[in-house]
Amino acid sequence: MTVLAVLGGQRRFAENVPFVRPSVPPLESVTSRLAPSYDAGLLTNGPLVRELEAAVAQRLGVRHVVAVANCTAGLMLAIRALDVQGDALLPSFTFSASAHAIAWNALRPRFAECDPASMQLDLDDAKGRLDSASLLVATHVFGAPCRPDAVEDLAASAGIPVVFDAAHAFGATHDGRAVGTFGDVEVFSLTPTKPLVAGEGGLVATNRDDVAGSVRIGRDYANPGNYDTRFVGLNARMSELHAAVALESLARFDVDLARRRAIAQRYRDALSSVPGVRLQQVPAGDLSTYKDFTIAIDAGSFGIDRDALVIALRAEGVDTRCYFDPPVHRQYAYRDVEADLPVTRAVASQVVSLPIYPRLSDETVDAIAQVIADVGTHGADVARAITAV
């Protein structure tokens, strides 16, 4: 066995393994696609934006797709379009933007537990917290579908709309049906860490004509064209440059997504038998995008805790992220929101996301997995070495 770097051995990777490398299309293809709009002086919300909206709507099989400047703005406008008041229920184990969009709409966030196996919204726990909620928000965590049909049923039983934060999930499917077609509205992110890249951008997908219309006008200050704004909108237009990047990314998307899934399966095969390592459960019949490949560490079985593993991986030159720690209900911005969520708190303290992107080699994946297994095997020694530093 190679001696771990944290134990005095040579680091496994001479050059750091970054957590993410955006899968960007060739610059010449982007500039070629952008050129007609650029030459015509159409720099924002132009023909490339409309082409992107149409292409994604056709791919998903949804009535409307509205391109916006970013996913957070899309969530804000989508929730605004639903015209609800009062409380909104969401998981705490999500990115803060889910809650921020609720708070920006003057709704009160109320948090529910996550399921420790799937890391998704715990529907049984959510059911017990829906009594005064006027909106349900669920996240497709790490790109895996969050049982969206069951989430729809739960919202319907309470007579409230449902929004899916689908930031991670463009390309995911649930029982063969595309994520983006569920609920009242779903919102995707196109930032550099996502499977489909625009640089910055978001896509709002909905089958509701009223929601699409509200988001379309809302992304331009809610100005219908005569400057008599209809409500408090945003400057959330997508630029032609970002649309050009997204369209070129879309042309190669399926190849990149297949590679991402192959890497995830390689991690799964290598780590599934390592004591104390728990993999995110993705139900049979569902396809995740694996925006993130996330594992949870049971310190008792693994030998050391998640934080020590992160230190050991860093010593080998491997960059990681601990999504989502702290969970939203533990963040300073939401310090005044009462929430007792012991399961979420425990899961957040155990998770670590590993590098995953199309250019990551099989050899690197295997080596990262081997480091994790070696750290677990020598957990006591690793713990002593870290304590001694």
C-alpha positions, 0 to 999 in steps of 0.5 A: 500500500502507498503510504498516505501523505498525511502519514508522511508519504508522497502525495498521490497527485503531483498536480492538484485535482480540482473539485470542478472543471467546467465543461465548456464548448470550443471558443470558436464555436461560441463566437461563431454562433454569437457573431450575428447577434453581436454584429447586429448589436443584439446583446441581451434577450435576443434571438439566441435566447429565444433559440435556447428556450425553444430547444430546451422546451422541445427537449424536455417536452414542456410548454414553456422555458424562460431563460433568465440571468441566473437560477436564483432570479428564476426561483424568485420570479417563479415564486412571485408568479404563484402569488402566494403568501405566508409560509413556504416549506422546504428542506434545510439540506439544500443550497441557500438560494432555495430559501433566499428566493422564498424570503425575497418574496416576503414568505416565511421559510419553514424547514423540513428534514432530509432522508438520510439515504437519498438526502432528499426532502423527507416526505413523511416529515414534510407532511407533518409540517404542511399545516400552515404552508402556502407553498412547497419547495423541493430540491433535486439534490445533487442532480438526483430526482427527489421523487417529484411525483410523490412531492406533487401528490403531497402538495396536492393533498394540501391544496398548495403549489409546488416549485422544484429547485432543479438547479443541479438536475438538467438531464435527470429523469424520473421513471423516464420522464424529464425533470423540468416537467413536474410541479407548477414550475422547475428552475435549472442553473447553468453556472460553471459547476452545472452539467449544462453550462452558460457561464451564468444563467437559469432556465424556468420550465413550466406547463402553466401559461400564467407562470411563464407569462409572469416570469417573462415580463418579470425578468425585464422589471415587469415592464410590458413595453410602456414602462408601466411596470405591472409588479416589482420585477427584476433585471434578470435578462439572459445575455446573447453571449450566455445563450450562445455558450448554452446552445453550444454546451447543449450540442455536446451535452449528452456526451458529457452527461454520459461521461459524468454518469460513468464516473459516478458509477466508477466511484460507486463500484469502488466505494460501495464496499468501503466500511463507513462510506454511504452513497446517495441512494438513487432509486431504480428507474431514476437517472441522476445528473451527478452534478455532485458525487456525494458520500456520507462518512459514518465515523464509527464504521469508517474510523475517522470523521468527515472533516479528517477525511477532507484533510487527508484528501487535501494532503493528497492534492484532492479538492472537495466540498462539503455540500450542504454544511451548514444546512440552511436552518443553521446559517446566520441568515436564518438564525431567527427561524425555529427548526429542530432538524437532528437528521439534517444536522447529522447528514450535513456533518457527514457529507463530502462531495468528490471531484466529478467532471467529464475530463476527469480520468478513470485513473484519477477516479480510481486513485481518489477512491483508493485514498478514501479506502486507505484512510478508512483502513488507517483511521486511527493513525490518520486521526493521530497525525492530524491531531499532532499537527 
